């Protein structure tokens, strides 16, 4: 395969040292491997700014979607009702999960380029007193919008609702005061801002909430409570774990700390995003989301004109060392470019130069 960098929201470009951790085969029963799991759990709590007396971290095999579904099937019982806030495809995926599981739910949907309206959200909670849980995606990678988590969390706290936050594309790259905001379940994945590789997700859960989930899950493999109880004993996963991925993630956590933690990584991502938006703006390619709502994770761009052909553009950019994403909107033509992973200022400048060449040549 030709070598290229991923300008995507995960999987993303990782360091050579993270990749090298996967060159060693490890036994799931070995104490040294189980200690890696416990190290990861402890480091995740530290990143979240949470105390082990109040929160725990549970790792779950599979992609981030598996971890979200583990929370939905384990934390929302048949007598509960969850309000799912959506302004993108990943919020809508949680709605689809609720349908598959058979959960009582309501959906509050707003436009893909809009924030949830606080007054409307409060009105729903006032009217429907059966709602016990509130679920929202923090950074919707459909568009790159960063939802106002602090305001949503304040509403959940005021109405005493269990708060579930899909922080798949934000945790590790944006500071989140999990305990201060009163988040009950925060979900993310190994291959996002912590810059590991795909293979497992994780849940940072409030202990008292998780302890009440015994026997709720409708799935054996996605039972978050049982996964927690088993993992808490000595770090052993209930079923075969992705050993290579776990080792790589442990290394990625160490590299995040060495970079300067979440504040330093956020600043690098933010700078990447600023350069990208400015650079493409000068070429007549403009973002779908307004600047004040934009996350530093991924940006959705509008097609510059009706002659633009994404497949041709994608191939041109890939041949020169970078891979980007198609859009996920159905009502307008877009493409997406990510800023996370081992991506630096020189990469963004190089990309903008490639796109300028494309725009100035035979491409459009």
C-alpha positions, -999 to +999 in steps of 0.1 A: +000+000+000+011+035-007+017+056+024-007+084+032-020+104+062-056+102+073-074+135+076-104+118+091-121+117+125-108+082+133-093+059+124-065+084+122-028+086+116-009+073+146+027+075+157+053+049+148+057+041+185+020+034+189+022+011+159+053-007+173+034-017+204+013-040+182+044-060+171+043-081+204+018-108+210+003-109+245-017-134+265-050-122+279-046-141+311-010-129+318-007-105+348+015-081+329-013-077+302-040-074+328-020-046+345-020-027+312-058-028+313-059-014+349-033+013+340-056+024+311-086+025+333-068+046+359-054+070+333-089+075+317-103+086+351-075+110+355-081+125+320-117+129+329-108+146+362-129+121+382-121+103+414-122+065+416-145+068+446-172+082+423-165+070+388-151+039+370-138+032+335-150+002+317-135-010+284-157-027+258-146-047+227-157-033+193-160+001+178-173+031+196-208+022+185-206-010+205-197+010+236-227+034+230-250+005+226-236-012+257-246+019+277-281+021+261-289-015+266-274-016+302-284+018+316-319+023+303-344-002+317-378-011+304-394+012+329-372+041+320-375+065+290-347+082+272-348+116+254-323+115+226-312+149+212-301+147+176-286+171+151-266+147+131-262+111+119-246+098+152-275+111+174-298+094+149-278+062+153-286+062+190-323+065+181-319+035+159-303+016+188-332+024+210-356+010+183-335-022+180-333-027+218-370-018+223-364+011+246-390+037+255-376+069+239-384+103+226-364+123+200-357+160+200-344+168+166-329+201+154-311+211+121-277+197+114-262+232+117-282+242+148-278+239+185-305+223+206-328+251+220-327+252+258-362+264+261-376+237+238-356+210+256-369+222+290-404+222+277-401+186+266-389+176+300-417+196+317-443+180+295-431+144+296-424+134+332-417+098+322-383+108+308-355+095+331-324+097+308-310+123+284-286+113+256-266+136+234-236+135+211-210+161+221-191+165+188-213+155+158-188+143+132-216+145+106-208+182+104-182+190+130-206+209+152-197+210+189-228+209+209-231+231+241-225+203+266-224+226+296-259+240+290-273+205+282-257+191+314-271+220+335-306+211+322-302+174+329-290+182+364-319+206+371-344+181+360-326+152+377-321+132+345-294+106+340-270+121+314-255+100+287-228+117+266-214+103+234-180+120+235-166+097+208-148+125+188-141+149+216-128+131+247-090+135+249-090+164+225-113+188+244-114+192+281-146+179+297-153+183+334-171+150+338-178+152+375-185+189+375-210+186+348-227+157+364-222+134+335-233+099+344-220+080+314-194+093+290-185+072+260-155+073+237-132+051+216-096+041+213-091+055+178-101+091+183-084+120+201-063+098+223-048+086+190-049+048+194-061+023+168-096+008+163-107-021+184-124-010+216-145+017+232-147+028+268-173+042+292-165+065+321-195+058+344-207+071+378-204+042+402-238+045+418-255+046+384-236+017+371-242-004+402-279+000+397-277-016+362-274-052+373-296-075+352-308-047+329-288-055+298-306-072+269-272-084+255-247-108+269-216-094+252-227-057+257-236-061+294-217-031+308-224-040+344-210-075+340-180-062+321-173-038+349-176-064+377-153-088+358-127-061+349-127-047+384-114-079+399-080-080+382-082-064+348-094-095+330-119-089+301-149-112+301-143-123+265-112-122+243-099-087+242-080-069+214-046-073+230-026-055+203-050-025+203-050-023+241-012-022+242-012+005+215-038+025+234-017+024+266+012+039+246-011+065+231-022+076+266+014+080+276+021+101+245-009+123+252+006+130+286+040+137+271+025+162+246+012+182+275-022+166+281-055+176+267-049+214+267-018+210+245-036+185+222-066+208+219-044+237+210-027+217+182-061+206+169-075+241+171-046+255+153-049+229+125-086+237+121-080+275+120-053+271+093-076+247+073-106+269+074-086+300+065-066+283+038-096+268+020-116+300+024-091+317+003-097+291-024-134+297-024-142+265-003-163+274+027-174+255+058-210+243+064-209+252+102-204+287+115-172+294+133-187+297+168-202+263+165-172+246+149-153+219+167-115+215+162-120+179+153-135+178+118-149+203+094-176+199+067-170+220+036-195+229+009-188+220-027-173+251-042-195+250-074-218+227-094-188+214-115-170+200-084-165+162-085-157+147-051-143+114-065-119+131-088-109+155-060-105+127-035-082+108-059-061+138-066-055+145-029-049+109-020-022+105-048-004+133-031-004+118+004-037+126+022-070+109+026-102+129+034-139+120+040-170+123+019-199+143+034-228+127+053-255+153+046-284+144+023-297+179+015-264+196+004-232+184-012-203+184+012-170+168+020-151+166+053-116+171+065-103+160+099-077+177+121-069+150+146-042+124+149-005+129+140-013+159+119+006+192+123+008+227+108+030+215+079+004+189+069-024+215+067-002+238+047+007+210+024-029+200+020-040+236+012-012+237-014-024+205-030-060+218-031-048+251-046-030+232-073-062+211-080-084+242-082-059+260-105-054+231-128-079+209-147-098+200-116-126+222-101 
